[in-house]
């Protein structure tokens, strides 16, 4: 059984819905999961797991949320080398550039991406939530 920590930021609830659906998939696959809002997350939460799953919606000009998620990412930069990581988030505009840049950032930090970043436009519908559960199972 793997221990998987899902750490996320959500402004409108869309990314939170994704986080909870991913956690359902993780549980269905027989793994342990902790879902943590990024404001409550510590460096140990990033390190003390088999797979780290990070979620954040696209903000502004397709960037990570700057009040909580970006500072958290800065706190774990240099600390996740060799760690298995998966990324997800929702967006309302653009083409997913923030996710591509985020993936590149964690890979440059030495992390191992276990899945391509999962992005869903706006509020996840039933199909989107199914995608999230499948994403969680695959971890």
C-alpha positions as a LaTeX table, in Angstrom:
\begin{tabular}{lrrr}
\hline
Residue & $x$ (\AA) & $y$ (\AA) & $z$ (\AA) \\
\hline
Unk1 & 0.00 & 0.00 & 0.00 \\
Unk2 & 1.32 & 3.40 & $-0.99$ \\
Unk3 & 0.94 & 6.59 & 1.02 \\
Unk4 & $-0.19$ & 9.42 & $-1.23$ \\
Unk5 & $-0.50$ & 13.04 & $-0.12$ \\
Unk6 & $-2.72$ & 15.35 & $-2.17$ \\
Unk7 & $-1.85$ & 18.99 & $-1.45$ \\
Unk8 & $-3.92$ & 21.61 & $-3.25$ \\
Unk9 & $-5.07$ & 25.22 & $-3.49$ \\
Unk10 & $-8.57$ & 26.05 & $-4.69$ \\
Unk11 & $-10.15$ & 29.45 & $-5.11$ \\
Unk12 & $-13.60$ & 28.56 & $-6.44$ \\
Unk13 & $-13.87$ & 24.93 & $-5.34$ \\
Unk14 & $-13.10$ & 23.39 & $-8.75$ \\
Unk15 & $-9.61$ & 22.20 & $-7.82$ \\
Unk16 & $-10.91$ & 21.02 & $-4.44$ \\
Unk17 & $-13.49$ & 18.87 & $-6.28$ \\
Unk18 & $-10.66$ & 17.44 & $-8.36$ \\
Unk19 & $-8.55$ & 16.75 & $-5.24$ \\
Unk20 & $-11.38$ & 14.86 & $-3.56$ \\
Unk21 & $-12.14$ & 12.80 & $-6.69$ \\
Unk22 & $-8.44$ & 11.95 & $-7.08$ \\
Unk23 & $-8.42$ & 10.85 & $-3.42$ \\
Unk24 & $-11.43$ & 8.60 & $-4.11$ \\
Unk25 & $-9.50$ & 6.92 & $-6.91$ \\
Unk26 & $-6.43$ & 6.49 & $-4.69$ \\
Unk27 & $-8.60$ & 4.80 & $-2.03$ \\
Unk28 & $-10.35$ & 2.61 & $-4.63$ \\
Unk29 & $-6.92$ & 1.36 & $-5.70$ \\
Unk30 & $-6.23$ & 0.33 & $-2.10$ \\
Unk31 & $-3.82$ & 3.07 & $-1.11$ \\
Unk32 & $-3.68$ & 5.46 & 1.83 \\
Unk33 & $-4.42$ & 9.10 & 1.01 \\
Unk34 & $-4.27$ & 12.40 & 2.86 \\
Unk35 & $-5.94$ & 15.46 & 1.33 \\
Unk36 & $-4.39$ & 18.70 & 2.61 \\
Unk37 & $-5.13$ & 22.33 & 1.76 \\
Unk38 & $-1.83$ & 23.97 & 0.90 \\
Unk39 & $-2.20$ & 26.53 & 3.70 \\
Unk40 & $-2.04$ & 23.63 & 6.17 \\
Unk41 & 0.73 & 21.72 & 4.39 \\
Unk42 & 4.28 & 21.35 & 5.68 \\
Unk43 & 7.57 & 20.34 & 4.10 \\
Unk44 & 7.15 & 16.97 & 5.85 \\
Unk45 & 3.83 & 16.46 & 4.04 \\
Unk46 & 5.73 & 16.73 & 0.75 \\
Unk47 & 8.52 & 14.42 & 1.85 \\
Unk48 & 6.67 & 11.83 & 3.96 \\
Unk49 & 4.77 & 10.03 & 1.20 \\
Unk50 & 5.37 & 7.64 & $-1.65$ \\
Unk51 & 3.68 & 9.92 & $-4.18$ \\
Unk52 & 3.13 & 13.67 & $-3.83$ \\
Unk53 & 0.14 & 15.03 & $-5.72$ \\
Unk54 & $-0.04$ & 18.81 & $-6.09$ \\
Unk55 & $-3.06$ & 20.73 & $-7.35$ \\
Unk56 & $-3.59$ & 24.37 & $-8.21$ \\
Unk57 & $-5.81$ & 26.25 & $-10.57$ \\
Unk58 & $-4.38$ & 28.57 & $-13.20$ \\
Unk59 & $-4.33$ & 32.18 & $-12.08$ \\
Unk60 & $-3.74$ & 35.49 & $-13.83$ \\
Unk61 & $-1.53$ & 35.04 & $-16.86$ \\
Unk62 & $-1.45$ & 31.25 & $-16.42$ \\
Unk63 & 0.60 & 31.07 & $-13.22$ \\
Unk64 & 0.27 & 29.28 & $-9.88$ \\
Unk65 & $-1.70$ & 31.02 & $-7.16$ \\
Unk66 & 0.75 & 33.49 & $-5.60$ \\
Unk67 & $-0.43$ & 33.81 & $-1.98$ \\
Unk68 & $-0.20$ & 30.19 & $-0.82$ \\
Unk69 & 0.73 & 27.75 & $-3.57$ \\
Unk70 & 3.73 & 29.61 & $-4.98$ \\
Unk71 & 5.28 & 30.12 & $-1.51$ \\
Unk72 & 4.70 & 26.42 & $-0.76$ \\
Unk73 & 6.38 & 25.44 & $-4.02$ \\
Unk74 & 9.31 & 27.69 & $-3.12$ \\
Unk75 & 9.53 & 25.95 & 0.28 \\
Unk76 & 9.80 & 22.50 & $-1.33$ \\
Unk77 & 12.11 & 23.53 & $-4.20$ \\
Unk78 & 15.28 & 21.53 & $-3.77$ \\
Unk79 & 13.52 & 19.10 & $-1.42$ \\
Unk80 & 11.64 & 16.82 & $-3.82$ \\
Unk81 & 14.47 & 15.37 & $-5.88$ \\
Unk82 & 13.74 & 11.70 & $-6.58$ \\
Unk83 & 10.15 & 12.09 & $-5.30$ \\
Unk84 & 7.29 & 10.72 & $-7.43$ \\
Unk85 & 5.02 & 13.68 & $-8.19$ \\
Unk86 & 1.74 & 14.21 & $-10.06$ \\
Unk87 & 0.11 & 17.58 & $-10.82$ \\
Unk88 & $-3.47$ & 18.66 & $-11.48$ \\
Unk89 & $-5.64$ & 21.75 & $-11.65$ \\
Unk90 & $-8.51$ & 23.61 & $-13.22$ \\
Unk91 & $-8.38$ & 26.57 & $-15.56$ \\
Unk92 & $-10.74$ & 29.06 & $-17.12$ \\
Unk93 & $-8.66$ & 30.43 & $-19.99$ \\
Unk94 & $-5.46$ & 29.79 & $-21.87$ \\
Unk95 & $-4.15$ & 26.49 & $-23.13$ \\
Unk96 & $-2.55$ & 24.92 & $-20.04$ \\
Unk97 & 0.78 & 26.70 & $-20.21$ \\
Unk98 & 0.85 & 26.96 & $-16.40$ \\
Unk99 & 0.71 & 23.17 & $-16.16$ \\
Unk100 & 3.50 & 22.64 & $-18.70$ \\
Unk101 & 5.68 & 25.15 & $-16.87$ \\
Unk102 & 4.82 & 23.57 & $-13.50$ \\
Unk103 & 5.73 & 20.11 & $-14.79$ \\
Unk104 & 9.03 & 21.45 & $-16.10$ \\
Unk105 & 9.71 & 23.10 & $-12.76$ \\
Unk106 & 9.25 & 19.93 & $-10.71$ \\
Unk107 & 11.28 & 17.89 & $-13.21$ \\
Unk108 & 14.06 & 20.49 & $-13.07$ \\
Unk109 & 13.92 & 20.02 & $-9.29$ \\
Unk110 & 14.67 & 16.32 & $-9.79$ \\
Unk111 & 11.17 & 15.00 & $-9.14$ \\
Unk112 & 9.80 & 12.11 & $-11.18$ \\
Unk113 & 6.47 & 12.88 & $-12.88$ \\
Unk114 & 4.36 & 9.74 & $-12.67$ \\
Unk115 & 1.52 & 11.08 & $-14.85$ \\
Unk116 & 1.02 & 13.97 & $-17.25$ \\
Unk117 & $-0.61$ & 16.90 & $-15.47$ \\
Unk118 & $-4.40$ & 16.61 & $-15.37$ \\
Unk119 & $-6.22$ & 19.82 & $-16.29$ \\
Unk120 & $-9.95$ & 20.42 & $-16.48$ \\
Unk121 & $-11.62$ & 23.52 & $-17.84$ \\
Unk122 & $-13.82$ & 25.25 & $-15.23$ \\
Unk123 & $-15.99$ & 23.05 & $-12.95$ \\
Unk124 & $-15.43$ & 19.32 & $-13.40$ \\
Unk125 & $-18.51$ & 17.59 & $-14.82$ \\
Unk126 & $-19.21$ & 13.87 & $-14.32$ \\
Unk127 & $-16.73$ & 12.96 & $-17.05$ \\
Unk128 & $-14.10$ & 15.21 & $-15.49$ \\
Unk129 & $-14.62$ & 13.69 & $-12.04$ \\
Unk130 & $-14.27$ & 10.23 & $-13.58$ \\
Unk131 & $-10.98$ & 11.38 & $-15.14$ \\
Unk132 & $-9.85$ & 12.50 & $-11.69$ \\
Unk133 & $-10.76$ & 9.17 & $-10.07$ \\
Unk134 & $-8.89$ & 7.30 & $-12.84$ \\
Unk135 & $-5.91$ & 9.62 & $-12.34$ \\
Unk136 & $-5.96$ & 8.71 & $-8.63$ \\
Unk137 & $-6.18$ & 4.99 & $-9.36$ \\
Unk138 & $-3.20$ & 5.20 & $-11.70$ \\
Unk139 & $-1.01$ & 6.62 & $-8.95$ \\
\hline
\end{tabular}
